Amino acid sequence: MRDSEKVLPVDGNGYYGRFGGAYIPEILHRNIEDLTEAYRTYVGTDEFNEGFGRLLRDYVGRPTPLYRADRLSEYYGTGVYLKREDLCHTGAHKINNAIGSVMLARHMGKTRIIAETGAGQHGVATATVCALMGLECVVYMGATDVGRQRPNVERMKMLGATVVPVMSGNRTLKDATNEAIRDWCCNPRDTFYVIGSTVGPHPYPEMVARFQSVISEEIKTQLAESEGRDYPDYVIACVGGGSNAAGAFYHFLRDERVGLIAAEAGGKGVETGETAATIHAGSEGIIHGARTLVMQTADGQIVEPYSISAGLDYPGIGPLHAYLATSGRSEVFAINDDEALRAAMRLTRTEGILPALESSHALAVLDRRRFGADDVVVINLSGRGDKDMETYLKYL
Ligand SMILES: *Cc1c(COP(=O)(O)O)cnc(C)c1O
């Protein structure tokens, strides 16, 4: 793993332009300091790299294929590759970060792992790695999400994790995150908080992006083999908090030949108010320890987000993506529920791959924007659709 500060547009205090930082209560200062110190001295060492690399290969199944989708390419008249994070163990990219984070926790001597989860993918990934490493695991999950992602709840329980349904707010990811932070404040000594995306106070966004950067590292190698050049013309990824996108963009962030495209969840439409499109509908504020774009009222109350997809149903966005979007480095589309559903059906019927609802938002960009016949377009297929079957059956 290479040194992130040479690649990420982040300064020593965790600022991406004016976004990021660490806005945390006094009681967490020590935790964050210890974490930052451990991250700086352990992640990236030969010892860490060896263990992380081995687990990514033998346990997660990396490298994941970069699959040239011929029928989809023909349909859209451009060259489409799918980065198959859906083939990772546990079904999404989240496991990359869970392994790196829990390795760091173990290195720090922590015995208890807590996590928040939306779609349940991060909870499952964290519970999986805790089972693997023999650590206690507590997962906070909004009660609404517990209802709509039942298979993942059962998986976490079977893996030995305690799932705590959160009853506050609209009972989704934001509320679960609040509860996890509260737990961390109460149990600073033995507990390590594994955040599931490139959100939260510094150093989390940088750390999670770095654990996910293996995605673009592999894309480079794989494109060099298949296309004879180690970069695409475009990379498209969906953005909830931004971790799969950060991983897919990472090694191309400073390469202006590569267009970076983010798909956020439009919900029922940005103008309806029932949306999770933070970049389109948000304004600058602070959420979960970072200055970033936030969906909020004029007096700073968080607006409840809405998306058909539990993994994108978040009223904030990682500071890296707030920076990329406002500086013009990334292009951002708000993809509505119905567009994502159509894109999911198209991929399933043209390639025999059933995508996660989150990833379907990235696929739907192909319906919104034209790409050239000779373009190489890489779509990060962040996860598989098994967990979304109930939703798909209801709407399709
Ligand atoms: C959690 C999740 C996402 C959204 O999270 P990011 O941090 O933005 O990547 C996207 N796709 C899948 C399959 C997920 O599980």
Residues whose N, C-alpha, C, O or C-beta is under 5 A from the ligand:
A	BS01	LIG	A92 A119 Q121 G196 S197 T198 C238 V239 G240 G241 G242 S243 N244 A245 G311 A356 E358 S359 S382 G383
